Amino acid sequence: MRENLKPRDAAEVEQAIQWALADGKALEIVAGGSKRAIGRAAQWDVALDLSGLSGVTLYEPAELVLSAKAGTPIAEIEALVDASEQELAFEPMDYAPLLGTAAGGGTVGGALAANLSGPRRIKAGAARDHFLGFSAVSGRGETFKSGGRVVKNVTGYDLCKLLAGSWGTLAAMTEVTIKTLPRAETEETLIVVGLDDAAAGQAMTAAMGSPADVSAAAHLPVPVAAGVADINAAGAAVTAFRIEGVAPSVVHRKQLLERLMGPFGRLGALRDTASRALWRAIRDVAPFAAGGPAGSRIIWRISTAPARGAEVGRALVEKLQADVLYDWAGGLIWAALPPADDAAAGPVRAIVAAAGGHATLIRAPVAVRAAVDVFTPETAALSALTKRLHDSFDPRGVLNTGRMWAGV
């Protein structure tokens, strides 16, 4: 049995999938491997390693568009666009610190397949909102394309939105096209010190509804803030707001936000370099990194309405002894729980269901991920729809089958 297939181009990807179909093999789709430990612990016969499909094939800064082979490292793309004073506005997180793998190993195909996003999600959207087109090979062994190199593309079905977040269960992408945007000239972060979770939620709601044009809002309770450089000296909970743009605009909007946040508590500020470091730490959930104090804990990623974030976080802390970090103005909650054979899946999902939202198990031992639902269980109707959709792309279950839900 071959343990690894490493195609050099799109034609060899197609040949590999056709071989798997002919021999009845199941393939694990992988490239950088930075997110390999996320998902159900399904069993595959062979790994289809797409890391050989690497390199930027087109970059037109004036047109804000970039095409690259799916195995191209995100770090390489970010360095390229940074040289043209541009960025990937969806700010893809690096799961490596959280999962204990080498940092910087994520690829552009993996970022899109997982629909990654960072703190700027509340303003710029997720990866799917910047995904313009792709070439891929389905589980039928057929090469197909969708989208193009322009933002306003209305020809045919928008399959980019379908593949984003499918975790490689529908097709193996070989080349992708994404939108780039100008990088902000500068940024500053206003911090409010000492708020409890409920007050922080109110502050974030006020900030997001203001003309300050906040591009990120997060709250780090005391145990979490203590693990982040640049703010750990505060010795208290920290609520942070990022403002980006040209310098005069940043100064004006920061002053506006200071007036709005003054009644909530003591204020502080981080300038450009320190601000960027803080938001990288929040993006990559550095306080819960595998090598840190919370390294052995179970990690859940919870999405809910921002107005219900403090309610969900409080329940997790009180009922499950969790440490929590709030991003997306309270709409995204990272929770670190004590080790448990069932990852406390039942109580976690009950808390989230009561407030509305969904929870994904991000870090847990293989045995735990094999025993519980990693992704939020679907209703019977939605599950049937998911299976029909999956079967239209991969009827024989060749690609990453079972990674998200059993049998899919």
N, C-alpha and C positions, 0 to 999 in steps of 0.2 A: 504494500500500500504506500502510495506517495504521501508524505506528510505535508508538503508545501508545493504550491505552484506559484511561480513568480513571472507572470507575463511581461513582455517588454513593450507591447503596444496593444492597441484596441483589438486588432485582429486575433492576437493570441488570447485575449480575454474571452472573446467569442468561442475560440477553439476549446478553451479550458471548460467553459460551461457546457458546450456540446459534448465534450468527453464525459463530464459528470452525469449528464442526462443519459448517455449511452450505457454507462457503467453503474447507474443507480447510486451515485455518490452524493453526499450532502457537502456543500462548501461553506466555510466560514469566510466572510468578506472582511479583510483587514488591510491596513496600510501602515500608518504610524503606530497603531496599537495603543494609543493613549487612552482610549475608551473601551478597551477590550474587556475590562472587568465589570462593565455595566450591562445589565440585562440578565435574563434567565441563563442558568448554567446548562444550556443545551449541548448536545454532542454532535460534532461534525466529523466527517471522514478526512477532509483535506482542507487546509487553509489556502484561500486564493489571495495571495499577497500582491496588492496593487501599488506597492511602494516604488516599483520600477517604472510606473507611469508618472514621471515627474518632470516639471519644467513649465514655465510660462510660455504660452504659444502666441499670445497677443496682449499688448497693453497699450492703450491709447488714452493717456491722461486727459487730453482735451475733450475726449468723448466720455470720460468717466466709466470706462469699461475695461475689463481684464478677463482673458481666457487662460486657463491652465489645465494641465492634465490632473486627474483627480488625486493622484498621490503626491502632489506638490506640497511641501511643508508650509503651513500657515506662516511660520516665522520668515520663510523666504519671501512670501508674498507681501507680508507687512513691511519688510525691509525695502522691497522694491517700490511700493507705493509711497512709503515715507520719504524716499529720496525725491519724489515729485510733490511733496507736501500734501499727500492724500492719505486716506486711511480706509480700513474696513469699518464702516460706521456701526455695524452690529456688534463689534467689540467681542469676538468669540472668546469664551473662557478656555483656559487650559486645564483639563481635568487631571493632569499629571501629578500636581502636588497632593490632590485629594486621594488619588488612587495609588500613590507611591511608585510611579514610573518616571522615566527621565523627562524633564521639562522640555517643552518646545517640540514634542514629537507629533503633534496633531497635524492633520493634512486638510486641504481645502475640501476634498470630497467627504471626509469624515465630519467636518464642521457642518456641511450642508445636510448630510444624511442624518445627523443628530439635531439639526435645526438649532445650532448654538446661538447664544446671545449673552451679552454682559450687562453691566449696569445701565448702559445707554438704551436698553430695550424699551424703556418707557417713552423715549423720544424718537428713536430711529428705527425701532422694530427689530425683529429677529433675522436670522440668516435667510429665511424663506422670502423676506421682503426685499432682498438684494440679489436674489437668484434669478438670472435672466434666461439661461439656457443650458443644455447639456447634451452629451452623447452617452449612451449607456447600452448595456447588454442585459436583456431580460432573462428570467429563469427558463424561458423557452429556447435560449441560445440565439436570440435574434437581436441584432443591433438596431437601435432606433434613436431618433433625435427629437428634441422639443425646444421651443423658444428660440431666441436669437441673441443679437448683440445690441438691442435697443430696449428701453424701458417700456415704451408703448407698443407692445406686441400682442395683437389680438387674434392671431391666426391659430385656429385649432384649440385643443384643450390645454389648460395651464398645468402641464404635468410637473413643472418645477415645484409647485405647491404640494403636489402629491408625494414626490420623492423626498422633500424636506421633512425630516422627522420620521422617515420610514425605517431607519437603522439598517439599511442594506437588505431588507426583506423582499423588495420588489425588483430591484435591478442593481447591477454593478456599474456605477458611473465610471466613465473613462476620461471624459473631459467636461469641464464646467465653465460657464461664463457668469461673472458677477459684476455688480455695480460697485464702483469706488466713489468716494466723496472727498471734497477738500478737508484737510485737517485743520482743526481750530488753531488759531494763532497762539492762543494761551488759554489757561484755565486756572481757576481758583476754587477752593472748597471752603465753604462756611460750615463751621461745626457748632452745635449746641451741646453743652455739657450737662450731664446729670439728669436727663429725662427718663422717666419710667416708660415702659412700652406703650401704654395708652396715650400718654402725653406726646411721645415721639410720633405716634400715628397721627395725632391731631396736627402736629407741626408739619409733618410731611404732606398731609392733605392740603394745608394752607399754602405751603410752598408750591405744590404742583398746580394749584389754582391761581397762582399769582402771575403777574407779567414778567417775573424774573427769568423765565425760560430756563428752568432747571433741567439739566441733562441727566442727572442721576441723584437719587435720594436713598439713603440707607440708614439703618439704626443698628448699633452694636451695643448690646447690654454689657454690663461690667465684666463678666468673665471672658467675653469675646473680645472686647476692646483692649483688654490687658494683653492680648496676644498679637497686637498689631503695632508695628513700629510707627513712630510719628504721632500716635494718639495715646499710646499706653501710659504716658506721663500724666495724662488727665486724671487717672485713678478713679474714673467714673464712666458711666455709660456715655456714648457719643452718638449723636445724630448728625449725619453729614449730607451736605448738598453741594453738588458740582455745578459750576457755571463756566461755560466755554464760549469762545468767540474772539473777536478782535479786542485788544486791550481796553479802549475807551468804553466799549459796550459792557465788558466784564466788570469794570469798576462801577459803572452806573447800576447795573443789575445787582451787583453784590450789595451796594448801599441800600437799594430797595429791599433786598431780602433781609439785611440786618435790622432794618426798621420793623419788618414783619415778625422776625424771630426774637427780637429783644425781649418781649414779655414772657417768652417761654423759659429762658434761662441764660446762663453765662455763655458768651459767644467766643469763638476763636476762629482762626483761619489758617489754611495751608496754601502756600503759593505753588507755582507750576510744578516743580520737580516732586515735592512732597505730596502734592495733590495726586499726581499720576501714580505714585507709588501706593498711596492709600487705595485708589480705585482698582489697581491691579490686584491688591490683596483681597479686596472685596469680590472682585470678578472671579478669582480663582479659589475663593473660600479658604484663604491661607490659615485662619485660626483653627481650622479642622484638618489641616494637612496630615498626611499619613505619618510623618516623622515627628509630629508635635505632641503636646499633651493629650489631645483628643484623637490621636492616631489610631487607637484600637476601637473607637466607638462606631456604632452603626450610623450611617449618614442618610437622611431623607431629604429630598428636594420637593417642596410643597408650593403649589401655585394656588392663589385664592384672590378674591377681590381685595384691593389694598385697604379698604375700610374695615375688613374683617381680619386683617393680618395680626393685630395685637391680640384679638380674641383667640385665634388659633395658637399663637405663640404662648400665651399665658396658660392655655390648657396643656400644651406639650410640656411646659416647665413644671406645672403643678402635679400633673398626673403621671408623667413619664421621666421626670428628672432630666429633662433635655436642656442642652444649651442651644440657643437659637441666634441666628443672624438674619436680619431683615434687609432685603434689597427691593428694588422696583417700588419704592415708596410704601412698602409693606405687602406688596403683591407676591413676592417671592420669599419664601422662608427656608433657610437651611437649618436642619435640626440634627444635632449630634446626640445619640441616645446610648445608654449603657448596652453592652453586648447582650443579646438574647437569641435563643434558638429560633424564634419566630420573628425577630427584628421588631417586635411590638407592632406588627402590621395591622392587627385588628383594631387596637386602640387608636393608632395613628390615623387610619382611614375613617374611623368613626368620628374623630375630632374634625377632620377635614370635611367629611360629608355634611356635618352639622352646619358648617359655615359656607359650604359650596367651594368646589375646587378639586384638585387631584394631587396625588402624592406618588412619587417615584422613588424606589429604593436605589440609592446610588452606590453605597459602599457597604458590603457585607460579605462574609465568607461564602465560598462556593456552595457549601451544604445548605446555608440559609437561603441563598438565591434559588436553589433548586426546590426548596420546600414551600416558598411563599410567592405570591404574585409580586413581581418587580414593578411592572407598570400597572396603573389603575385598572382593575377588572372592568370589562365592558358589559353593558346590558346585553340581553339575548339578541335584540334587534340589531344593535350596533355590531356585535360580534359576528352575526351572520353577514352583514354588509362588508365588514373587514375581510372575512374569509372569501367572499365572492370577488372582492377587489384583488386580494392576494392571488387567488387562483387564476385570474385573468393575466397576471404577469408571470406567475411561477406555479403552474398547476401541479408540478411534480415535487415541489418542496425542495428545491436545490439550494436556494440562497438564504442563509441565516435563519432557516426555519426554526421556530420555537424560541428565538431570542427575545421577542416581545411578549408573546402569549403562546401557550402550548398549542401545537398543531397549526400555527400560523407563521 
